[in-house]
Amino acid sequence: MRLRSALTAVLGAALLLVAVPGSASAASGQFRYSYVTVEGYEASGFLNNPPDDRCIDLPGVGQENPEPGHSPQNRTDTWVTVYAGTGCEGDSYRLRPHTGGASERLKVRSVRFG
C-alpha cells in the first residue's frame, strides 16, 4: 500500500512540473535604433529587455512611416535579427550581443531576439 501511495505522489508531482509554465525568457539590456519621424525630425528608439522568440515591429518605423529605422545597436545579451520589413519579413541581418551595431545603411523595421 505504501508503494502505491509513493507512486501516486511521484506521478502527481511530475504532472505538476509539466503543467506549470516556465518563465518567459527575455534579452537583458537595450536595443537602440535611429529614425526620422513622419514630421521629419531625427529620433531615437529603444527596447528595454525585449522578449525572446517574438517578432517585434519597432515603434515609429512601421508602415505608417515611409522611412525605415537605421543604425541599430544591440546592447542586449542575446543575438538579434533585424528585418527590413514589418512582421519580420524582408532582408535580414544578425547582430551579436553587447557590441553588435551597424551603420545607417542598415535599414530596420522589425526585430527578433534569440
C-alpha positions in Angstrom: 0.0 0.0 0.0 2.9 2.4 0.7 4.4 1.8 -2.7 1.1 2.7 -4.3 0.9 6.0 -2.3 4.5 6.8 -3.1 4.0 6.1 -6.8 0.8 8.3 -6.8 2.7 11.1 -5.1 5.6 10.9 -7.6 3.2 10.9 -10.6 1.3 13.8 -9.2 4.5 15.8 -8.7 5.6 15.0 -12.3 2.3 16.2 -13.6 2.6 19.5 -11.7 6.0 20.1 -13.1 4.7 19.6 -16.7 1.6 21.8 -16.1 3.5 24.8 -14.6 4.7 27.0 -17.4 8.4 28.0 -17.4 9.4 31.6 -17.0 9.4 33.7 -20.1 12.9 34.4 -21.3 13.9 37.9 -22.3 17.1 39.6 -23.6 18.7 41.6 -20.9 19.8 45.1 -21.9 18.8 47.6 -24.5 18.3 47.6 -28.3 18.6 51.0 -29.9 17.9 52.5 -33.4 17.6 55.8 -35.1 14.9 57.1 -37.4 13.3 60.1 -39.0 9.7 60.8 -37.8 6.8 61.3 -40.1 7.2 65.1 -39.4 10.9 65.0 -40.4 12.6 65.0 -37.0 15.6 62.8 -36.1 14.6 60.5 -33.3 15.9 57.5 -31.3 14.0 54.4 -30.4 14.8 51.7 -28.0 13.6 48.4 -26.5 14.5 47.5 -22.9 14.8 43.8 -22.0 12.8 42.7 -25.1 11.2 39.2 -25.1 12.9 36.3 -27.0 11.5 34.4 -29.9 8.9 37.0 -30.8 8.7 39.4 -33.8 8.6 43.0 -32.7 7.7 45.8 -35.1 9.7 48.8 -34.0 7.8 51.8 -32.8 8.0 54.8 -35.1 9.1 53.0 -38.2 6.1 50.9 -39.1 4.1 51.0 -42.3 2.8 54.5 -41.4 6.3 55.9 -41.7 7.8 55.8 -45.3 11.3 55.9 -43.8 12.6 52.8 -42.0 14.8 52.9 -39.0 18.6 52.7 -39.3 21.9 52.4 -37.3 20.7 49.6 -35.0 22.7 48.8 -31.9 22.4 45.6 -29.9 23.3 46.2 -26.3 21.5 43.1 -25.0 22.9 39.8 -24.0 21.2 37.9 -26.9 21.7 37.7 -30.7 19.1 39.8 -32.6 18.0 39.5 -36.2 16.9 42.8 -37.7 14.5 42.9 -40.7 14.0 45.5 -43.4 10.2 44.9 -43.3 7.5 44.8 -40.7 6.4 41.4 -39.4 10.0 40.1 -39.5 9.9 39.9 -43.3 12.3 41.1 -46.0 16.1 41.2 -45.9 17.6 40.3 -42.6 20.9 40.7 -40.7 22.1 39.3 -37.4 23.7 41.5 -34.7 25.9 39.9 -32.0 25.2 40.5 -28.3 26.7 43.5 -26.4 28.7 45.0 -29.2 26.6 44.4 -32.3 25.9 47.6 -34.2 25.5 48.7 -37.8 25.7 51.9 -39.8 22.8 53.9 -41.1 22.9 51.9 -44.3 21.3 49.0 -42.5 17.5 49.7 -42.6 15.2 48.1 -40.0 11.5 47.9 -39.2 11.3 44.8 -37.1 13.4 42.5 -34.9 13.5 39.1 -33.3 15.7 38.2 -30.3 17.1 34.8 -29.6 
